[in-house]
Amino acid sequence: MPFIGAAIGAVVSAVGAVASFIGGLGFIGKLAIGIGLNLAASALMKRKQQAPEPSGVKIQTEYGADVPRQVACGLVGIAGHEVHVNTFGNDNGWLQDVYQLSDYPCTSLERVAINGEWVTLDAPQANGFRQVTSGEYAGLAWIKFIDGTQTVADPDLVDNANPTGRWGTSCVGVGNAYVIVKAKYDREKTVGMPDVFFELKGAPLYDWRKDDTVGGSGPHRWNDFSTHEWTDNPIVIEYNYRRGLAVNGDLFCGMEMQPSDLPLDKFTAAANVCDEVVEGEKRYRCSIMLDCTATHGDNIQSLMKSCGGVVIDASDGSWPMIGAAQPVVATITDDDLVVGEPVRWQAKRSMSELVNSISGTHPDPGQLWSMAGYEAIVLDSAIVVDRRTRDLAMDFPTVMSARQAKQLASIYAAENRLEATAELTLRPRWRGLKAGDWIVWQSERYGTLTYLVTESTLYSLDNRGPRNVRLALQQRDASIYDAVTVPVPVVPYPPGKPVYQQEVQNLMLAGVSAGSGTKLMPAIQAVWDAIDDVTVVGVELEWWPTDEPTSRASMSKPSDETIAVLTEGVVSDTEYQVRTRLITSPQRPVAWSNPKAVVTEAQPFTDVTIDPAIINEATDWLNYNTREEIERGLDNATKDMADFDQQYGNVQRLRREAAVTANGITASYQEAILVAVGPGSAIAQRIEALEVTIDEDIAQAVDLLTTEINEVDGRVTANSSAITALTATVDDVEANVSMRGEAMASPGGGWARYGVQVRLDAGGDWSEAAFFMDAQPGMSRVIFKADEFIISDGSTDLVPFFISGGIARMNVANIGTVTAGLIQSNDGKTRIELDGNRILMAD
């Protein structure tokens, strides 16, 4: 049957609505973050939110006259508001359907779907229609896009109005972007009204960065709409919304803020971060239909949510701060606080405000703009602390990229676990601090943390000082913005911290049997990818039975090794947890990885002989990176090291030197001391070096003492080490003495090691002796390595115990019970085979 003609409303001939100013923004007399802060915690408190937030997609077609006005920005998907249906021709065999898409001009129609399938369109005809060339309506439907800049009514709608005049010449739809769908009835192919869906690029907007009259580069002008261009940059959209969007002088959407209240330098910094390319796409894009009846706060909140940003409101204006790590602009101590004024510090949030996993959906243009799930963010370490999952469903209806949605969820989840807040009063010298600044507070009582200033208020305290500043602080950490960096700053702040490897990659575990033949024991094999980060010098492994988390063992591997066999405390047929942590130099805070489970094989212990690798491991540790550690310590203490100084921030160095030279003979002395404090870490180091030379013959003595302490996620690790290296070289004879000690302690345990090694090279003939002590949880060990090992009571003619050539001798012995398998004489002619219960004697 032919299409049934029915009129469903009529398109508005002119724009004439009033802008909504419900719930405006702004603070008087102070600087504050008004929107976007603690979004995850806020979302938990608004689970029963009534009104849907502004979105970049509307799947369902809207009908009737009571439809809010909206402005499409970015790339959006919309079924549209059906405002006119008309049938005409013989037997009403032709259909005209008009769908309004935006109350503000749009840029272009990108794609059209009919009955759930994207269709292809032919080139535009003379009348502006494009024929559908695929799908069930191929050759039967035509599409025409009206971008909102039209000045006359569409002739096809006027000429075919049924009855005549139903769509008159005054029905221009000034400023309105809409689509005309014209279809021809076919008895065999069409069975009902077509279900259409549109993808379009929204409003052309003013970008001040392209306006050379305000410091940009290009022809953009605020008052010349023809110079505006399409953009999906959320900060550019926000700027235009704050200035206000008007058609024919009617400002119907936005805030009508003055340009002087919108500092372009701050908007530029935020917009540039959004335009950075990450994995082949812009870092932050926004797809939104601004709701002209919603509060300004709701619209701007949706924009900020799409880029992880916050809004800073002040008496002299507003500006965004994008979701990216910011430079620390100040370091304060307890001495900067005004005495007598209250200090409020809270370490933790209420459990009702905490989340440890975030999941949700975002519109996917590849799936006809349906809501698709992004990869969930799960904070395993937080789940362990909370002892249960605390899930939050967070949708990103203005984000059409799965990568971007996941990145934002990661930011908001990590931000939620930075729980510390504070309110304090500082002396007048700090009155320049403002909302949005990152500062470090070094407090003897509350510890050293990085904070975001969320509110800054100036006021007088009379006799305690004029113009003091009251700050509200929220804990911040650059790590929550992984893969989010700030471009080259336009303000004189130091650059951001380098991005270092944070954990071993692709850790794989397997239960194995260690040993050979019948001498086997259960073990765990750990394998990981090679490490490229030059600041990583080793990998620390820690493991424990799943059912006994306090029974922990640990070991370390140098960074050039990618495999470890764990045997200490390992029993058969048991589940273990294994985690790793990188060892770095210079040391920086590095967290333990999330533990992984592995089950050992059902292999009981058998008789295991001493593995020579134990001795090699001891001597390797004595010599590992000794020269590099000394040289690095000397550089850190005597030179301005950019990475080191930036990591710690507060560094002091002392140095003494003395040297004399005469007739090719030199003698020198050097002492250098370093102390440094950074976020959650501190280091103190002293190095002393003595050297004398005659031509190429040399004698050196170097002593290096280092102490370090770090706090990561509330876990403190302390480490002390000492290296003494003595060297004497004359011609081809070289003698070395190496002494090394190291002690480490953390809440999960620790270890202590000490070793001495002496070596002599006389023309390529090496002699070596070493002594090594090691203490770990549940185990201690002493190792001696030498060609001969002698224990004497001091008498000159008697050596009670002697080892040489791998054979042990005792000149005297008083032994109680002896358990053995074989006892034989030196010549082998007398044998007592205890296992065989016989005695053999031969001539």
C-alpha positions in Angstrom: 0.0 0.0 0.0 1.2 3.6 -0.5 2.6 5.7 2.3 -0.1 7.0 4.5 0.2 10.8 4.6 0.2 12.3 8.1 1.5 15.6 9.4 3.5 15.4 12.6 4.1 19.0 13.5 5.8 21.7 11.4 9.3 23.0 11.4 9.9 26.2 13.2 10.3 29.0 10.7 12.6 31.1 12.8 14.7 30.7 16.0 13.2 32.6 18.9 14.0 30.9 22.2 15.6 32.4 25.2 18.9 31.0 26.6 18.6 29.0 29.8 20.6 30.3 32.8 19.5 27.8 35.4 22.2 27.1 38.0 25.0 29.4 36.8 28.6 29.1 37.8 31.1 31.3 39.6 32.5 32.2 43.0 33.0 35.6 44.5 36.1 36.6 46.4 38.0 33.3 45.9 39.6 30.9 43.4 38.0 27.5 43.4 37.6 24.3 41.3 33.9 24.3 40.5 33.4 21.3 38.2 35.1 18.0 37.4 36.8 17.3 40.8 36.5 13.8 42.4 34.2 12.6 39.6 34.1 9.0 40.7 33.2 9.8 44.3 30.5 12.2 43.1 29.1 9.6 40.8 28.7 7.2 43.7 26.6 9.8 45.5 24.4 10.4 42.4 23.5 6.8 41.4 19.8 7.8 41.2 20.4 10.8 39.0 17.1 11.6 37.3 18.0 13.7 34.2 20.3 12.0 31.6 23.6 13.8 31.0 24.2 15.5 27.6 25.3 13.0 25.0 26.7 12.7 21.6 24.2 10.2 20.4 20.4 9.9 20.3 19.2 6.6 18.9 15.5 7.1 19.1 13.6 9.5 16.9 11.9 12.3 18.8 8.3 13.4 18.0 6.0 16.3 19.0 6.6 19.9 19.8 8.0 19.7 23.3 11.6 18.8 22.4 14.5 20.8 23.9 16.6 22.9 21.7 20.1 21.5 21.1 23.4 22.3 19.4 25.3 19.5 17.9 29.1 19.7 18.3 31.8 17.4 17.2 30.8 14.2 15.3 27.4 13.0 16.5 24.9 10.3 15.8 21.3 11.2 15.9 17.9 9.8 14.7 16.6 13.4 14.7 13.4 15.1 15.6 10.7 14.3 13.0 9.0 17.6 12.3 7.2 17.1 9.0 5.7 14.1 7.2 4.1 14.6 3.8 2.8 12.3 1.0 2.1 13.4 -2.5 1.8 12.2 -6.1 -0.5 9.6 -7.7 -2.1 7.5 -4.9 0.2 9.2 -2.4 3.1 7.2 -3.8 5.8 9.6 -2.6 6.9 10.3 0.9 8.7 13.4 2.3 10.1 13.2 5.9 11.9 16.0 7.6 14.2 15.4 10.5 15.6 18.3 12.5 19.2 17.6 13.7 20.3 20.8 15.4 19.0 24.2 16.3 22.4 25.7 15.2 24.1 25.3 11.8 26.1 22.2 11.2 29.0 21.4 8.9 28.2 18.2 6.9 26.2 15.0 6.8 28.7 12.2 6.9 26.6 8.9 6.8 23.0 7.7 6.7 21.7 4.4 7.9 18.3 3.1 6.8 16.7 0.3 8.7 19.9 -0.4 10.7 22.3 -0.5 7.7 24.7 2.2 6.5 23.8 3.1 2.9 25.9 4.7 0.1 24.8 7.9 -1.5 25.3 9.1 -5.1 26.7 12.5 -5.9 24.4 15.5 -5.2 22.0 16.3 -8.0 21.1 19.8 -9.1 18.4 20.1 -6.5 20.7 19.0 -3.7 19.3 15.5 -3.3 21.6 12.4 -3.2 20.2 9.1 -4.3 20.5 6.0 -2.0 22.5 3.4 -4.0 22.6 0.4 -1.6 20.3 -1.5 0.8 16.6 -2.2 0.4 15.9 1.4 -0.5 18.5 1.6 -3.3 17.0 3.6 -6.2 13.9 4.4 -4.1 15.1 7.0 -1.6 16.9 10.4 -1.8 18.6 12.4 1.0 19.1 16.1 1.2 21.1 17.9 4.0 20.2 21.5 4.9 23.1 22.9 7.0 21.3 25.7 8.7 22.7 28.6 6.7 19.7 28.6 4.3 17.9 31.8 3.6 14.9 30.5 1.7 12.5 27.6 2.1 13.3 24.3 0.4 11.6 24.3 -3.0 10.9 20.6 -3.0 9.0 20.8 0.3 7.1 23.9 -0.9 6.2 22.5 -4.3 5.0 19.1 -3.1 3.1 20.3 0.0 -0.1 18.4 0.4 -2.4 20.3 0.7 -0.8 23.3 -1.0 0.6 25.8 1.5 1.2 23.2 4.2 4.9 24.0 3.8 5.0 27.6 2.8 7.8 29.9 1.6 8.2 31.3 5.1 9.2 27.9 6.5 12.9 28.6 6.1 14.1 27.2 9.4 16.7 29.8 9.9 19.7 28.4 11.8 18.2 24.9 11.9 20.1 22.0 10.4 17.8 19.3 9.1 17.5 16.4 6.6 14.8 15.7 4.0 14.2 12.1 3.2 12.3 11.5 0.0 11.2 8.0 -0.8 9.2 6.4 -3.6 6.7 3.6 -2.7 7.4 0.2 -4.4 4.8 -2.5 -3.8 7.4 -5.3 -3.9 10.4 -3.7 -2.1 9.1 -1.3 0.5 6.9 -2.7 3.4 6.8 0.3 5.7 8.2 3.7 6.8 12.0 3.8 6.6 13.8 4.0 9.9 16.7 6.5 9.4 19.7 7.5 11.4 22.3 10.2 10.7 25.9 10.8 11.4 27.0 14.4 11.0 29.7 16.9 11.8 28.2 19.5 14.1 28.6 23.2 14.5 31.4 25.3 12.9 33.0 27.0 15.9 35.4 29.9 16.6 38.9 28.8 17.5 40.9 31.7 18.9 44.1 29.8 18.1 43.3 30.5 14.4 42.6 34.3 15.0 45.7 36.4 14.4 44.0 39.4 16.0 44.2 37.7 19.5 47.6 36.1 19.2 46.6 33.1 17.1 47.4 32.4 13.4 44.6 32.5 10.8 41.4 34.2 9.7 39.0 33.2 12.4 36.9 36.1 13.8 34.3 35.7 16.6 31.8 37.9 14.9 32.2 36.4 11.4 30.5 33.0 11.3 31.8 32.3 7.8 35.4 32.0 9.2 34.4 29.3 11.8 35.3 25.6 11.3 34.2 22.3 12.6 36.0 20.9 15.6 35.6 18.1 18.1 38.0 19.7 20.6 36.1 19.8 24.0 37.9 23.0 25.1 37.1 24.9 21.9 33.4 23.7 22.3 33.5 24.9 26.0 34.9 28.3 25.0 32.1 28.9 22.4 29.5 27.7 24.9 30.8 30.2 27.5 30.7 33.0 24.9 27.3 32.0 23.8 25.8 30.6 20.6 23.4 32.8 18.8 21.4 32.9 15.5 20.3 36.2 14.1 21.3 37.9 17.3 19.3 35.5 19.4 21.6 34.0 22.0 19.7 30.8 22.9 22.5 28.5 24.1 25.4 29.3 26.3 26.5 31.7 29.0 27.3 35.0 27.3 30.5 35.5 29.2 32.8 38.4 28.3 36.1 37.5 26.5 38.0 39.2 29.3 36.7 36.6 31.7 38.1 33.7 29.6 42.0 33.9 29.7 43.1 32.6 26.3 46.5 31.4 27.4 44.9 28.9 29.8 42.3 27.8 27.2 45.1 27.4 24.6 47.2 25.2 26.9 44.2 22.9 27.5 43.0 22.8 23.9 46.5 21.9 22.7 46.7 18.9 25.0 43.4 17.7 23.6 44.8 17.9 20.0 47.9 15.8 20.8 48.0 12.6 18.8 47.9 9.3 20.9 47.8 6.0 19.1 46.8 7.5 15.8 44.0 9.7 17.2 43.6 13.0 19.0 44.0 12.6 22.8 40.6 14.0 23.7 37.6 14.4 21.4 34.1 15.3 22.3 30.8 14.3 20.7 28.0 16.3 22.3 24.6 17.8 21.7 24.5 20.7 24.1 21.1 20.8 25.8 19.8 24.4 25.8 17.4 23.6 28.7 20.0 22.0 31.0 22.0 23.9 33.5 25.3 25.4 32.4 27.0 23.1 35.0 25.6 20.0 33.4 26.7 20.9 29.9 30.2 22.0 31.0 30.5 18.9 33.3 29.9 16.7 30.3 32.6 18.6 28.3 35.1 18.2 31.2 34.2 14.6 31.7 35.3 13.9 28.1 38.8 15.2 28.7 39.4 14.5 32.4 39.4 18.2 33.1 38.3 20.6 35.9 36.9 24.1 35.8 38.6 26.8 37.8 36.2 29.7 38.7 37.4 33.0 40.1 36.1 36.5 40.6 37.9 37.5 37.4 36.9 34.7 35.1 36.9 30.9 34.5 39.1 28.5 32.7 39.6 24.8 32.2 42.6 22.7 33.4 42.9 19.6 31.3 43.4 16.0 32.5 47.2 15.9 32.4 50.0 16.0 34.9 50.9 19.6 35.8 54.3 21.0 37.0 54.7 21.5 40.7 54.9 25.2 41.3 55.8 25.4 45.0 57.0 23.4 47.9 55.8 24.4 51.4 56.7 23.1 54.9 55.2 23.3 58.3 57.1 26.5 58.9 55.0 28.3 56.2 51.8 27.7 58.2 50.3 30.6 60.2 50.7 29.7 63.9 47.3 29.4 65.7 45.2 28.8 62.6 43.5 25.4 62.3 44.9 22.7 60.1 42.5 20.2 58.9 44.0 17.0 57.3 42.1 13.9 56.4 44.0 10.8 55.2 41.1 8.7 53.9 37.8 9.1 52.3 34.6 7.4 53.6 34.4 3.8 52.3 31.1 4.8 50.6 33.1 7.2 48.4 35.8 4.6 47.3 35.8 2.6 44.1 38.3 -0.1 42.9 36.9 -0.8 39.5 35.2 1.2 36.8 33.4 -0.1 33.8 30.8 1.3 31.4 29.9 2.1 27.8 30.5 4.7 25.2 28.9 5.3 21.7 30.7 3.4 19.0 30.3 4.8 15.5 31.5 1.5 14.1 28.4 -0.2 15.6 25.8 2.2 14.4 26.5 4.4 17.4 25.2 1.9 19.8 26.6 2.0 23.3 29.6 -0.4 23.5 31.6 -1.4 26.5 35.2 -0.2 27.0 37.9 -2.2 28.7 37.1 -2.2 32.4 39.6 -0.6 34.8 40.3 -2.9 37.9 42.6 -1.8 40.7 43.8 -5.1 42.1 45.8 -3.5 44.8 42.8 -1.5 46.0 40.6 -4.6 46.0 43.1 -6.2 48.4 43.0 -3.2 50.7 39.1 -2.9 50.5 38.7 -6.7 50.8 35.9 -6.6 48.3 35.1 -5.1 45.0 33.6 -1.6 44.8 32.4 -1.3 41.3 31.3 1.9 39.6 29.4 2.1 36.3 30.6 5.1 34.5 29.4 5.7 31.0 31.0 8.2 28.6 28.2 9.3 26.3 30.3 12.1 24.7 33.3 9.9 23.9 33.3 7.8 20.7 36.8 6.3 21.2 37.3 3.1 23.2 40.9 4.2 23.9 39.8 7.5 25.2 37.0 6.1 27.4 39.4 3.6 29.0 42.0 6.3 29.6 39.4 8.5 31.3 38.1 5.6 33.4 41.7 4.9 34.5 42.2 8.6 35.4 39.0 8.8 37.5 39.7 5.4 39.2 43.3 6.4 40.2 42.1 9.9 41.2 39.6 8.3 43.6 42.3 6.4 45.5 44.3 9.6 46.1 42.3 10.3 49.3 44.2 12.9 51.4 42.7 16.3 51.7 43.7 19.3 53.8 42.8 22.9 54.7 45.5 25.2 56.0 46.5 28.9 56.2 49.8 30.1 54.7 51.7 33.3 55.2 51.4 36.2 52.7 54.4 35.2 50.7 52.2 32.3 49.3 49.3 34.5 48.2 50.2 33.9 44.6 49.0 30.2 44.8 45.7 29.7 43.1 43.2 26.9 42.4 44.6 24.4 39.9 48.2 24.8 41.1 50.1 21.6 42.1 52.2 22.0 45.2 54.3 19.7 47.5 53.6 19.9 51.3 56.5 18.5 53.3 55.0 18.0 56.7 56.7 16.3 59.7 53.3 15.3 61.0 51.4 14.4 57.8 54.2 13.3 55.5 55.3 14.6 52.1 52.6 14.5 49.4 51.7 16.4 46.2 48.5 18.3 46.3 46.1 20.1 43.9 44.9 23.4 45.2 41.1 23.2 45.0 40.4 26.5 46.6 42.4 29.6 47.4 41.0 32.5 49.5 42.8 35.7 50.6 41.8 37.2 53.9 43.3 39.2 56.9 44.1 37.7 60.3 44.6 41.1 62.0 47.6 40.8 64.4 48.6 37.4 62.9 49.4 38.9 59.6 47.6 40.7 56.7 46.6 39.1 53.4 47.2 35.5 54.4 46.0 32.7 52.1 43.6 29.9 53.0 44.1 26.8 50.8 42.0 23.7 50.3 44.1 20.8 49.0 43.4 17.4 47.3 46.1 14.8 46.9 47.4 14.4 43.4 50.0 12.3 41.6 51.3 12.5 38.1 51.0 8.7 37.7 47.2 8.9 37.4 47.7 10.5 34.0 49.8 7.7 32.5 50.2 8.4 28.8 48.8 11.9 29.3 51.6 14.5 29.0 51.6 18.2 29.0 53.0 19.9 25.8 56.0 22.3 26.0 54.8 24.7 28.7 54.3 28.4 27.8 54.9 29.3 31.5 58.4 29.2 33.2 57.7 25.9 34.9 60.1 22.9 34.7 59.2 20.1 32.3 57.3 17.1 33.4 59.0 13.9 34.8 60.3 11.4 32.3 58.2 8.3 31.7 60.0 5.3 33.2 59.2 1.6 33.1 57.1 0.8 36.2 57.1 -3.0 36.3 58.4 -6.1 34.4 56.4 -6.9 31.3 54.7 -10.2 30.5 55.6 -12.0 33.7 54.9 -15.7 33.2 55.0 -18.3 36.0 55.2 -22.1 36.0 55.6 -24.8 38.6 58.8 -26.9 37.8 61.2 -29.3 39.4 64.7 -28.0 40.1 67.8 -30.2 40.2 68.8 -33.2 38.0 68.4 -37.0 38.0 67.0 -38.2 41.3 68.0 -35.1 43.2 64.9 -32.9 42.6 62.9 -30.3 44.5 59.8 -28.3 43.7 60.4 -24.8 42.4 58.7 -21.9 40.5 60.1 -20.6 37.3 59.5 -16.9 36.5 60.2 -15.4 33.0 59.7 -11.8 31.8 60.5 -9.6 28.8 63.9 -8.0 28.4 64.2 -4.5 30.1 65.1 -1.5 28.0 64.9 1.2 30.6 68.5 2.2 31.4 67.5 3.4 34.9 66.5 -0.2 35.9 69.4 -2.1 37.4 67.6 -5.2 38.7 64.4 -7.0 39.5 63.2 -8.0 43.0 60.9 -11.0 43.3 58.8 -11.9 46.3 56.7 -15.0 46.8 54.6 -16.6 49.4 52.0 -19.4 49.8 48.5 -18.1 49.1 47.3 -19.4 52.4 50.2 -18.0 54.4 50.8 -14.5 53.2 53.2 -13.7 56.0 55.7 -16.5 55.0 57.5 -14.5 52.3 60.8 -15.1 50.5 62.6 -12.8 48.1 65.5 -12.6 45.7 66.9 -10.2 43.2 68.1 -10.5 39.6 70.2 -8.1 37.5 68.4 -6.2 34.8 70.1 -8.2 32.0 68.5 -11.5 33.2 65.0 -12.4 32.3 64.5 -15.7 34.2 64.5 -16.8 37.8 64.0 -20.1 39.6 62.4 -19.7 43.0 63.1 -22.5 45.5 63.3 -21.0 49.0 60.4 -22.1 51.1 58.7 -23.7 48.1 56.9 -27.0 48.7 55.1 -29.3 46.2 51.4 -29.1 45.1 50.8 -25.7 46.6 49.5 -22.4 45.3 51.9 -19.4 45.6 51.6 -15.7 44.9 54.5 -14.0 43.1 55.1 -10.3 42.5 58.0 -8.2 41.2 59.4 -4.8 41.7 62.0 -2.9 39.7 65.3 -1.9 41.3 66.4 1.5 39.9 69.4 3.8 40.0 69.0 6.6 40.8 66.4 5.1 43.0 62.8 6.3 42.5 59.5 5.2 44.0 58.4 1.9 42.2 55.4 0.0 43.4 55.2 -3.8 43.6 53.3 -5.4 40.8 50.0 -7.1 41.4 50.6 -10.7 42.6 50.1 -13.6 40.2 49.2 -17.1 41.2 51.0 -20.3 40.3 50.7 -23.9 41.6 53.8 -26.0 42.1 54.2 -29.5 40.8 53.6 -32.5 43.0 57.4 -33.0 43.5 58.6 -33.8 47.1 62.1 -32.8 48.2 64.9 -35.3 47.4 68.6 -35.3 48.3 70.0 -32.1 46.8 73.7 -31.3 46.7 75.1 -27.8 47.1 74.6 -25.9 43.8 77.8 -24.1 42.7 75.5 -21.4 41.4 75.1 -20.3 45.1 78.8 -19.4 45.3 78.7 -17.7 41.9 75.7 -15.7 42.9 77.6 -14.5 46.0 80.7 -13.4 44.1 78.5 -11.8 41.4 76.7 -9.7 44.0 80.0 -8.6 45.4 81.2 -7.3 42.0 77.9 -6.4 40.4 78.0 -2.8 39.1 80.6 -1.8 41.7 82.4 0.6 39.4 79.2 1.9 37.9 77.7 2.6 41.4 80.8 4.5 42.4 80.8 6.6 39.2 77.1 7.2 39.5 77.4 8.3 43.1 80.2 10.6 42.2 78.2 12.2 39.4 75.1 12.6 41.5 77.1 14.3 44.3 79.2 16.6 42.2 77.2 17.4 39.1 73.8 18.9 38.3 72.0 15.8 37.1 68.7 17.0 35.4 66.8 13.7 35.9 68.0 13.2 39.4 67.4 16.8 40.5 64.0 16.9 39.0 63.0 13.6 40.6 63.9 14.7 44.1 63.4 18.5 43.8 65.3 19.4 47.0 69.0 18.7 46.7 72.1 19.9 48.5 75.7 19.0 47.7 79.0 19.4 49.6 82.5 18.8 48.2 86.2 18.8 49.3 89.2 18.2 47.0 93.0 18.3 47.3 95.6 17.3 44.7 99.3 17.8 44.1 101.5 16.9 41.0 105.2 17.0 40.6 107.6 15.2 38.2 104.9 12.8 36.8 103.8 11.8 40.3 100.3 12.8 41.6 98.3 12.4 44.8 94.7 13.4 45.1 91.8 13.3 47.6 88.1 13.9 46.9 85.1 13.9 49.2 81.5 14.5 48.1 78.3 14.5 50.1 74.7 14.5 48.7 71.4 14.8 50.5 68.1 15.0 48.6 64.4 14.8 49.4 61.6 14.2 46.9 57.9 13.1 46.9 57.9 10.1 49.3 61.6 9.5 49.1 65.0 10.6 50.5 68.6 9.8 49.9 71.9 10.6 51.7 75.2 9.6 50.2 78.9 10.1 50.9 81.8 9.1 48.7 85.5 9.4 49.5 88.3 8.7 47.0 92.1 8.6 47.4 94.5 8.1 44.5 98.3 8.1 43.9 100.0 7.5 40.6 103.5 7.3 39.1 103.2 7.3 35.4 100.7 4.4 34.7 101.1 2.7 38.0 98.3 3.5 40.4 96.9 2.8 43.8 93.3 3.7 44.7 91.0 3.6 47.7 87.3 4.4 47.3 84.6 4.3 50.0 80.8 4.8 49.1 78.1 5.0 51.7 74.4 5.3 50.6 71.1 5.4 52.6 67.7 5.6 50.9 64.1 5.5 52.0 61.0 5.4 49.8 57.2 5.3 50.5 54.9 3.9 47.8 51.2 3.3 48.4 51.8 3.6 52.2 54.6 1.0 52.1 58.0 2.2 53.3 61.3 0.6 52.1 64.6 1.5 53.7 68.0 0.6 52.2 71.6 1.1 53.3 74.7 0.1 51.4 78.5 0.4 51.7 81.1 -0.2 49.1 84.8 -0.1 49.7 87.2 -0.8 46.7 91.0 -1.0 47.1 93.2 -1.3 44.0 96.9 -1.4 43.3 98.3 -1.9 39.8 102.0 -2.0 38.8 103.0 -3.2 35.4 101.0 -6.5 34.8 100.3 -7.1 38.5 96.9 -6.1 39.8 95.6 -6.6 43.3 92.0 -5.8 44.4 90.1 -5.9 47.7 86.3 -5.4 47.5 84.1 -5.1 50.6 80.3 -4.6 50.2 77.4 -4.6 52.6 73.7 -3.9 52.1 70.7 -3.9 54.4 67.0 -3.6 53.3 63.9 -3.5 55.4 60.2 -3.1 54.5 56.9 -4.1 56.1 57.0 -7.5 54.3 60.4 -8.4 55.5 64.0 -7.6 54.5 67.5 -9.0 54.0 71.1 -8.2 54.9 74.3 -9.1 53.1 78.0 -8.6 53.6 81.0 -9.9 51.6 84.7 -9.5 51.2 86.7 -10.5 48.2 90.5 -10.4 47.6 91.9 -11.0 44.1 95.4 -10.9 42.6 96.3 -11.0 38.9 100.0 -11.7 38.3 100.4 -11.8 34.5 97.1 -13.5 33.8 97.3 -15.9 36.7 94.4 -15.1 39.0 94.1 -16.0 42.7 90.9 -15.3 44.5 89.4 -15.7 48.0 85.9 -14.5 49.2 83.8 -14.5 52.3 80.0 -13.9 52.1 77.2 -13.7 54.7 73.5 -13.5 53.9 70.4 -13.3 56.0 66.8 -13.6 54.6 63.4 -14.4 56.2 63.7 -18.0 57.5 67.2 -18.6 56.2 70.8 -17.5 56.8 74.0 -18.6 55.0 77.8 -18.2 55.2 80.0 -19.0 52.2 83.8 -19.2 52.0 85.5 -19.5 48.6 89.3 -20.2 48.5 91.9 -22.7 47.3 92.7 -23.6 50.9 90.5 -23.1 54.0 92.3 -23.4 57.4 91.0 -23.2 61.0 93.7 -23.2 63.7 93.7 -22.8 67.4 96.8 -20.7 67.2 99.4 -23.4 67.8 102.3 -23.3 65.3 102.5 -27.1 64.8 98.9 -28.2 64.7 96.1 -27.3 62.3 92.8 -28.9 63.6 90.8 -28.4 60.3 92.2 -28.0 56.8 90.6 -28.0 53.3 92.7 -28.1 50.2 92.0 -29.3 46.7 88.4 -30.1 47.6 89.5 -32.5 50.4 88.8 -31.8 54.1 91.2 -33.0 56.7 91.1 -33.0 60.5 94.2 -33.7 62.5 92.2 -34.2 65.7 88.5 -35.0 66.1 86.2 -35.8 68.9 83.0 -36.8 67.1 79.8 -38.2 68.6 77.4 -39.9 66.2 78.5 -40.2 62.6 76.0 -41.0 59.9 77.6 -42.0 56.6 77.3 -44.4 53.7 81.0 -45.3 53.1 84.2 -45.0 55.2 87.5 -45.9 53.5 91.3 -45.6 54.1 93.5 -43.2 52.1 94.8 -46.0 49.9 91.2 -47.4 49.4 92.2 -50.9 50.6 90.0 -50.8 53.6 86.3 -50.0 53.1 83.5 -49.9 55.6 80.3 -50.0 53.5 77.7 -49.0 56.0 74.8 -49.1 53.5 75.8 -52.7 52.5 76.5 -53.8 56.1 80.0 -55.1 55.2 83.7 -54.5 55.8 86.2 -55.0 53.0 90.0 -55.3 53.4 92.7 -56.0 50.8 96.5 -56.3 50.7 
